Amino acid sequence: MALMLLSLHALLIWGDASKLTTALLLCHYGFFLLWQPVMRQSDKLSWKMAIILIAVAAATSVITSWWLTAFWIAGLFALISGRIFSSNPAHSRLSNILAASYLLAILLLWVVPQLLGAKNDLEATEFLLIYFLPTLPLTILFLSAKNKPRTFTSNIDFFYTILIFLITLIVVLGSYAIGVIWQIHYVKLLIYTVIGLAVTLVALSWLWNPSATFSGLELLMSRYLLSIGLPFEEWVRKIALYAENETSPENFLVASMRELQALNWVGGVSWQSSHGSHYTGESTPYISTFNFHQLQLTLYSRWQFTPAMYLHVQLLTQILGEFYEAKRREETISQNAYMQSLYETGSRLTHDIKNILQSLGTLASAAEQSQNANDDTQLIALIKKQLPRLNQRLTSTLHKLEQPSIEKKFQAKVGNWWKNFKLLNAHYQIQFEAPVNLPKTEIEPEVLDSVVDNLLQNALEKAKLETNVNIKVTLMPSQHFCLEVTDTGSAIPAEIADKLFKSHVSSKNGLGVGLYHAAQQAKQAGYTLSLQDNNDGEVRFRVELTSSS
C-alpha cells in the first residue's frame, strides 16, 4: 500500500513533465494489484482474468485525464477508509488512517484544483504537497516493516466503502460545480463544500432517529431492508389469520401455499409433510429448498435469488413453518385432551364397576358359606338389602357409559345414606360410629358409595393379610359431611403414601390405582379424600365435603 501511494504521488506530481508517465502509471497499477484486498496474491490467474488486467493497463496508459484520476483516487480512498471500520489490529488501522489522509489531501488540494484550473490558488501549499505529503506513505512503509506479514483476510465492508465513495464524489463534484458557477477562490469553495456536506450529514443523523414521537429514517430503512420489496407485514398478517381460522394444519398449509404462490416472484410451490406431497403453480429453472421441522418446502422462483433475497425468503418461509408446527402441536394437544377425557371417564366407570363386582363377590362368598336354614334366611335378607342398591348403582354406571358427557347428580340426606350404608355392610366385621345429631347437608350417595366402598375394600384386603385388624367407620360430628375410615393394620409405605392420590401407584394389597380414581371422583363432586394418619396400628382416611354441589 505504501509503495502504491508513493508511485501515485510521483505520477501526479512529475508525470506530466516527465517521459516516464507510462512507466509510473504501470508501476502504480502493479503495486495496486499486489495490494488489492479482493483477490489473494497467491491465487493463480486464469487466462480470462489475465487478459482483463492487461487490457485495463493498456487502456489507462492511453486514456488519461484528471477526471479519471479523481474517480480513481476516490475509489482508493473508499477502499482504505472502509477497512478502518473493520476489526483490524491497531497498527494496521493506523496505516489505513495515514493512507486515507494522504489520498484525501492529494485529491482536494491537487487533483480538484487541476480540474478547476485553480492551481494558482494553492501556490502557498505546493511545496508542502510535493515534499511533505509523501512522508505519510513513507511512515506507512516503516510501520509495516516492523510487523510480521499477516495472512490474507478479505475484510472489505461493502456498505461503508460505497457510502464513503459517494460522499467523496459529492465533495469533488460539489466543489467543481460551485467553482464553475461562483468563480470564487478555491479555499473558500472548499470551505463552503465541506461545511455544506457537514450540515447535511448532521441533518441526516438527526432525521435518522430524532425523538420518541417520530421514528425517523432508521425505522424506514430497517423496514425496507427487512422486506426488500417483499410484502413482509402483509404476509405475516395473512399467515396469522389463516392460523386462526383454519382448523387443521393441512388446511392451513394449503391456504398459506396458495398465498405464497400468488407472489409475483414465485412460479410454483411444492411441499412435503407428514400427510404427503403436494404441488401448486408451475415449475421454473430456479429452485430453492427449505426445511423446517417436519415440513420440506421447495420454491420455484421466476429469477435467481440474490444472497440477501434468499435470506429474506428464508425468513418468510420459516415463519410459515413455525405457524405450521404450532398448528400441529395444537392438534396434538387437542387429541391428547380428548384421549385424556376418554381415559378419565373409562377409568372412573371401571372403578365403579369394580366396586359393584366386589359387592357381588361378597354376596357370592356369603352364599358359599351358607350351611343351614338359619344361614339361608340371613343370606336372603342380605340379598334383599344389597341387590336393589347394586341394581341402582349398576343402572347409573350403564347410563354414564352410554352418555359419558351427561351425568345426573342424585342428592340425599346424610341420615338416610348412613342408615342404608350400615345395613349394606352389616355382615362385615366393621365398627360404625356416628353422633346423635347427624349433619343436615345433602350429599351425593353414588359418589360416597364408590369412594367409601373403595376404602372399606382396601381395609378388608389388609385384614386378610394381617391378623387382629379392626376396621372402624366414623361419621364425624360437624356441620358438614365428614367421614373417616380407620384400620389398625400396618402403615402404608412412605413412597406409596406420598403419591397415593396424585398418580397411579402399584402395591401388593390393592392400594394406589383405586384410591387415585376415588380421589379424582371425590374432587369432581366437591369432596376431599385424604390420608390423615399413617402409623402402624392406625391408618385413617377422611372423606370431607369441601364445597356445595
Steps between C-alpha positions, in 0.01 A plus 500: 500500500783742582675431169171544315450844658860607434473400134168687479663809648782487249250454217286799609785743572754416232304296250411784259854642488673167456529241227452233766123553525411159360765329712375672816141412411584133448706501818207639698263251337733212587529602865120535512459142375740379769311691771136463388283325765266320260716214366771304679849576380577128493206411276571388147352729235290349229559600140176698503596698810855557369365640173266733694785633717725558197216674316439733795871585518511576126186713516621709795837563332323639194198672655608734778315802642459684828138384526605137472770567758246658738268202480791259544627678813145519638470122453833437676397730784170312539673159500751602767253698714252213495767274652549741791159394641590132490657311787862539389793515744596845631816532288307412184225749586764773545644421157154524343435836671829643367428369150145640501632837620754511217241411234247757624766772515639428153146483358374831642823700488647378170258314271184709544690831450635349175139434390398860578820658370551653844857383553615857565267522802712241679851619417574548869432134573672356192831447679329313784304285258804405294755436774317460833196292402710197387610457862163336570560205263860479622371475859270217391798327340703509821197403714440196283867398513482463879215249486490146380300441184158368579286262305258635244158595634232644279353754742337748263188659648294548187247735658758737649710489183209602278388767748847657523544484122171683445582766759841554338337540160257753648792706628682484165199569281362757743829688503516491121142623459539786749836597350359515148189695600632741763858545376635553852833421665552126534559512876162671552342254260641206695382647830147552364488144366626336819273711724200429278572127506548509880166676551331247274648205689399653835143545372491141374636370830224687685234371261635147546361481853370844607271433800257263658202656320646454151671175406716661232691355209639211705163324514433563131841364406460199729159419356633526148805285573276249674264463209711594193180566313323193640161544676642392835241658732211403274636147477525461879148640546348258249690200638383584853143533371518159333644350819205638696224400256616162368423206726757248376873541423458370145224748417718779638792376290295489179364852555848635581655336194238656275582837653871438446445391141307822433816711550628635170849354539375147576414269211406191698523334841532138602503375855527171683360443849389206710177485292676461164633711214313783326569747220350823369600739222757434229861386500790735420876445463571689825442271797546576871442240772422568867451256789319587823425226755293242307425729205707500182427794270622554142457839328513544123589868451480699178861617537810402693505624860782726612656407839307777678178402323555136595536590870177698498310229316635256757359726773156505336491125456632441852209702638266275302679191634477619861126570464452154348690337785288696750183374330632143517573537869155649554341201326712259704403672825132488400524129424681436827233692690229295330679174578558616858128570535415154368761346726371674811138413418592137434712480815223644713240260359741209535548599862122502557456161334788359707325606821173346383676176411668495840158529666367218282804294587424552869143375447630196312744428780221523756288260293782246489541515878129442567458153666158493670152646480580778742791612285277484193250727665769754583643467148163572342456802722848621403430450129171689528688791651796496261352423159274808464791724593741320266239513222464875549879552488535274194223687317668832577836368374345372176334837448837672538653253254236580238519876551832583671459875450167508687510403862193542722564581862275341763476668838407335830499574871795388709275308739339290228833421335664408831215263591514320163878491509505321838240249384689419179827443689360345818635154411861628512704517817478879503428737789272795417491821704291813447395801712148539632425798277597426143594781255207654315686546172411308184753264346548297180449139605645351179830680547524412867405136435780473246765680706421348839458150352851532359638593843315209663616247239863610548464464877336156465781385268751611761304305767536182290879541487553610859360377833298691758408789270200700618309723257294797610284741299428825684262775396654807659296752703514809280267737314603354163556143389823345628567126518809306609603139430760367744680166526754373751725333243849590386582843360512568127863530377614861480588485126144383427331740742665802336351410160176342621252755359729658237570217256459129444695299755542124482494318833458148636178558692305686235569855615589763242307476175153485658577776749630727224173471307299524821680826584432637151133402520465657845671820383263538204203464734632754751652263754856454624654159557808513721726284716486648851715249691742238372651314791526138595177426690314804360447569131223756464341634180257792490229592250382858554261730319692814404256680268131502437396318182 
